[in-house]
Amino acid sequence: MRDTVRTTSGVVWRYVRSAPGTYLWLTVLFVTTVIAHRVAPDQLTHILQNRSTNLRHLLHNPLPSLFRSAFWIDGNGWFLYAIVFTLIHAPVERWLGTARWVAVVVIAHVTATYISQGILLWAIDSGRAPQSDLAVIDIGVSYGLAGVAGILVYRIARRWRWLYGGALAVVCLTPIVWPLVHGTHFTFTDIGHLCAAIVGLACYPITRIGRRRTRVVGDLPPVSPLLVEHMTTEPALPPVSPHLLERMPAPAVTSPARRRRIMGIHDRLRQPHLRRGGPVGPDVVG
């Protein structure tokens, strides 16, 4: 039993270490969720409003509000987020690395926030939304999650990719299409989720950054050492009698370079005979 627990805990710990950003983020969310459960409701509303990416904060203090809003949820559903983070964030971080995973999260979070709040501003100006929505509470990790879910499409095997992409489209489009069919209005967060998923799909070039192409080299069959020695050494010429060399007329060569080449051939013809020892008699020459 102890060995099973030790093995299981080791596997879980290695998986957590393989996606440090995901579980560090999840740990911060756990802390803020505990805080949200321990404070009074009106105090929690005040905390979330100060950390919201609403129109007022985006206009006067955009960077702190964008950063702080990503570490708070409404106080419920942390365990559900833990499951979703493990299924979506962790595989993408292990695939892309922490730096590129953070880039996708930030791009999706910022882009979806500004697009959704821009649509809300248009609705306020046109009278379709009340003025109080200028300070609406807009927090959470859902935009970054939707963006990472979008880029995860490129990690899914090709035969399952269309099924996953279709399910993602249904999840993002249903909250927008359903109210239109029934004559009601969708929320700006619904637009934000759809935009974040599209941004995640558009982040495909990030998956190609730093990717190395491995050259596949086939193994060659073994070669005999005798063949290697024969290929690397200069082939020896057959021995020739010096009497035959004396009978050969001297070449009439005018070019010094050509004469040197011919004399080199003569020297090579002599060397095997000298190495093998003993003169070759006239009877061999014939």
Order of alpha helices (4+ residues) and beta strands (2+ residues): alpha-alpha-alpha-alpha-alpha-alpha-alpha-alpha-alpha-alpha-alpha-alpha-alpha-alpha-alpha-alpha
